[in-house]
Structure formats: structure tokens, C-alpha cells
Amino acid sequence: MNELILQEYRDYLQLKGYRPRSITKMAAQAREHENQRNYYQHLRQRLEEKSLTKNTFNHYVYCLKNYFQFLEDTGRKAPSYKLLKEKKHLPETHILTVEEVRQLFAATAQKPQLAARDKAVLACLYHLGLRAGEAANLKPADLDFTENLAFVEKSKTGRQRQVPISSNAQDILITYEQGRIAKGDCFLQGLKGNLTANGIEQIVKRIAKQAGIKKRIYPHLLRHSIASHLLKSGMPLKQVAKFLGHQSLESTQRYTHIAHP
């Protein structure tokens, strides 16, 4: 495979907000596709032989779809055949209760010097339903408190979206913004500058410990939780999918059995 094209693909993925580890894996699949004839058919054969799990197969298909999209976006010819994922049972998704979410927000008071920032982190993950990477990339200019909208430019899917800012989230985010000391160009700041996705994860773990919640709590769990809570409150599935930035309703469907047991 042409290494210049591969580097261009890596740059393309980086601009879309993918983490370095994901970029490495996706670039590897692009190289395999270009270097091995009938690579997709080879993957399907491995699936049939059970030398490849459904999850791994679907991940490879996801990587190839992104590569094909890159080819189209850069004016190159993408393969014409359709990539099909293997159907699988959706994994069980655990969520936090509304009361546990309240406990997390209340627990931020245990560290007063960090409370405003910690609440803002939780608000981005829960009230805005952002992925950790999306929250880390959020810029001050992306928050419009006049229209009550947050603009998500860099997402996992590469698609931009607008997210409504609720009144609860608005109060938290404005309070943080007013006392925020900027050491970087992003909205959420650590002691030395922009918070990373990993930094956000560590903050969530610390807050969970402060709250005394025994569940394993991580940033994406807050996103799972708001999705379930919105469905339970009566928000239509399509609207929740749009809020989360899902390209397929199937991705959002996994929360319905939790919201409506």
C-alpha cells in the first residue's frame, strides 16, 4: 500500500477525533485490504471457520467502512461491494439510577477547589450525553448559552451534531466558565491544560469513590444512563438517537429493554 496515502488516512482519522490506538488499528485494516486480494471475503471465511469472533469481524468491517469513506471523501475510487456486519446479540448494558447520578454530582462538594470543574465534567457526560473524547475536545465557542446548544465537532462517527443544553446543565457549565482558568484552548481544563479523555476517566473514578458508589463507573456509563433515562421519560427513540449522534437506531435500541423492562 502507498505509505503516503496511509499517512493521509491517519491524518483524516485524527481530524475526526479518533484516539491514536484506534487510528493504528484502523490503518492496519486499510493496509490489509490493499495488500490482500479479496480481503473482505477472507474475513467472512474466517468467520465461518470460527477463527474470528463476530465482534472482531464487525470491528474489522467498521474499520473498512471508514477507509472506504475516506477514499470517497478524498476523490478516490472506493470498492463497490457492500460490507455487511454479522448480526449479534446486543450486550447487556448497565446504567446508573437517577439517584446515583445525583449522588455523583453531590459528591463533587467534597473537593471544593475542584467542584465546579468536576460538575462540568459530569454535566458534559450525562446532561449532554457526550463521549469522553467529545467532552475533551469541546471548545468554549462550541457552547451557545443563548440558543442553549452545544456543538459537537469531533465525534466518533465523524459527524457533527448539536446537543440541547438543559437548564441544569446550563447552570453548571456557566458557573464553571465564569471561574475557569484557561491553560489550554478546550473548555474542560486540568491543572496543566486541556483535559484528555483519560483525565476525564480518572476524574469520574475519583468522584465515584467520593460518592461511595460500589458500581464500576466510567465516562461512557453516564452516556448509557442519560439515554435510558430519556427513553424512560418518554422521549422517542429517534430523538434519543439524534441526541447521542447514533447513525443507526440499532445502536440506540439496546437501551429500550432497560428503560422499559
N, C-alpha and C positions, 0 to 999 in steps of 0.2 A: 504494500500500500504506500502511496505517496505520503512521505512524512510531513510535507508542508500542509497537505490537506488535513492530515490527522491533527496537526497543531492548530489549524484554523477551527477544527471541530472542538478541540479542547477550549479554545478561547470563546467559542459560541456557547458552550455549556456553562462556562464561568460567568458569562454575562447574564445567563438565565438564572444564576443563583445556586447552581449545584455545588456541593461540597467537593473538595479535592479527591476524597476517597471515591465518591460516586463518579466523578469525571474520569478517573483512572479505569474504573470498571467498564464504563460506557465506551470509552475509547478502545478498550481491549476487544469489545464485541464488534465494533466497527472494523477493526483490523482483521478479526477472524472472518467477518463477512466478505471483505475484499480479497483476502488471501486464500479462502477456501471456497471452491465452486459448490453451488447448491448447499450453502451453509444452513439455511433455514430447514431444508429437507433433512439434513444431517441431524439437526436438533430434534426434529419430530421423530426420527428413527430412534434416537437415544431415549426419548420419552417413552416410546412403545416398548423398548427393551428394558425400561425401568432403570436405566443407568443415569437418568436425570429426573429429579422430582418435578412435580407440577409447578411448585413455587419457583424453582430455579429456571425452569423453562419459560414461565411467564415473565420473570425478570429479564431474561435474555431478549424476549420479544419486545418488552418495553424499551430496552436499550436500542434495539434495531429500529423501532418506530421513530425514536428520537433522531437516530442517524439519518433515516430516510427523510425526515422533516428538514434536517439541516441541509441535505442535498437539494431539496426543493427550494428552500429559502435562499440558497446561495446560487440559484440558477443552474444547478447541475441536474442530471437525469437520475431520478430515483427508480429503483426496481418497480415494476408494475404489479407484481403479485401481492396479494393481501396477506398480511401477517395476522394469524389467529391465535389468541391466547387459549389456554386449556382451562375449561371450567373447573372450578374447585369450590369446596365448601368454604364460606367465609369464616374466618377465625372468630372465636368469641371475643367480644370487646367489653372490657370492664370500664366503669366510669366512677366518678365521684358523685356523691349526693349533693344536693343544693346546700345542705347544712355543712358538709365537709368543705365545700368551696368557701362558705362564709368563714369557717374556722381558719382556712389558709389566709384570707385577707386580714382577719383579726390578729393572726399570729405575727404579722409584719410589725406590729407595735412593739414587739419585744426588742427590736433594734431600731430605736427612734431615728438615729442618724441615717439609716438606710430605708426607712419605712416608705417614704414617698416613691423612691425608685423601685423598691420591691413590689409595691402595689401596682405600679405602672407595668412591670413585667407580667404580673398575674393578669392584669386587665387586657394586655395585648394577646395573651394566650387564651384567656377564657372569653371575655366580653367581645373581642374582635375575632376570636377563633383562628388566630394566626399560628402557623408552624414556627418552630424556634428560629429557623433560618430567615423566615419572613419578618419576624419581630426584630431580629438582629439587624436586618437591612433597612428597617423603617427610618425614614428621614423626617426631621421636624416639618418640612414643607409638605410631606405626604398626609399630614393631619389637618383637615379643614374643619375647624370648630364652628364655622358659620353655617355650613351645609351639613355638619355632623357626619362627615365621611372620611374614611381612611383609604388612601390609595396604595394598593399593593403592587409594586412594580416588578419585583423579583420574586417569583414563586417557583415551586417545584415543577409545575406543569409548563412554566414559561409564559403563561397567560396572565395579563394584567387584570386586576379586578378592583372594585370599590366595595368597601365594607361599611355598613352603618355604624356609627358610634352612639351607643346608648347613653342615656343621661348619667347612669352610674359610672360608665367608663369615662365620659367627658369630664366629670368632676375629678376623677383620679388622675387623668392624663394632664389636665390643665394645672392642677396642683403641683405635679411633678415638673412640668415645663417651667413654671414660674420660679422654682428654686433650683432648677437644673444647672449644673456647672459643666459646660461643654468642653471636653478634651478631644473630641472627635467629631465627625460630621453626621453621625447617626443619632437617633432620638434616645435610645437606651444607652446609658453610659456606665462604665465601670470605673474603678479607681484610676486606671491608666488610659482610658479612652473608650472607644466603641466596645460594647458587649458583643461577644461572639455567641454562637448557638450553644457551644459547650459551656460558656459562662452562664448563660440563661439556665441551662440544665442544673448547674451546681447551685444556683440561687433557689430554684424550685425545690431541690432536695433539702436545702437548709431550712426553708420556710416550712416544709412538711414536717421536719424534725421538731421545729419550734412549736408547731401545732399539735404535735403528739399523735399524728395520724399514722397508723401502722401499715397502711397500704403502700405498695411501691408507687410512688408518684413521680412523674416525669412530664416534661412540657406537653407532649402530644396528648397526654391523658386529659388535660384541660380542654383541648380541642375536641376530643371524643365527648367529653362531658357536656359542653355547650351544645353540641349537635343533638345529643339525646334530649337535653332539657328543652331545646327549641321545638323538637318534634312533639314532646310530651305536652307542651303548652299549646299545640295546635297549629304550628307553622307548617305549611305544605312542604312535601318532600322536595319539590323542585326549587322552592325558595331557600331551603336549607342547603341544598346542593350548590346553589349560586353563592350563598354566603360563604361556604367553605372553599369555593373555587374548584369543585369537582367537575371533571369533564363528562363523567358518566354517572347516571343515577344509581348504578350498581354499587358504586363506592359509598354512597350515602345510605343505601338500603340496609347496610349492616347495622345501623343504629335503631332501626324500627322495632326489632324484637326486644330491645332494652326499654325503649320509650313506651311500647305497648305490649307488655308481656302477656 
